[in-house]
Amino acid sequence: MDISGLYIVLSVFVLLVIVLLVFFTGNEKNRLTTLASLAFVFVLAGIFFGENRAIGYSLMGIGMVFALIDIFRRSGKGNPGTGD
């Protein structure tokens, strides 16, 4: 295994630990929503399929779009910059 493979395995492990910590220690308000979980899966899939850049970046982009949609939905009115 070369250094880039080791980096990918380490990144996936760290992300998995973060998700487990959020899942088990978070209260009901801080739990992952279905859309956030789906975004996380797409980002991980993008990391796994990173050798083919077109597929890897596309999957990561889809994950980021899902994450942004989830952020706007959780912000209430869909306009987080108003300070309401």
Secondary structure, 3 states (H helix, E strand, C coil): CCHHHHHHHHHHHHHHHHHHHHHHHCCHHHCCCHHHHHHHHHHHHHHHCCCCHHHHHHHHHHHHHHHHHHHHHHCCCCCHHHCC
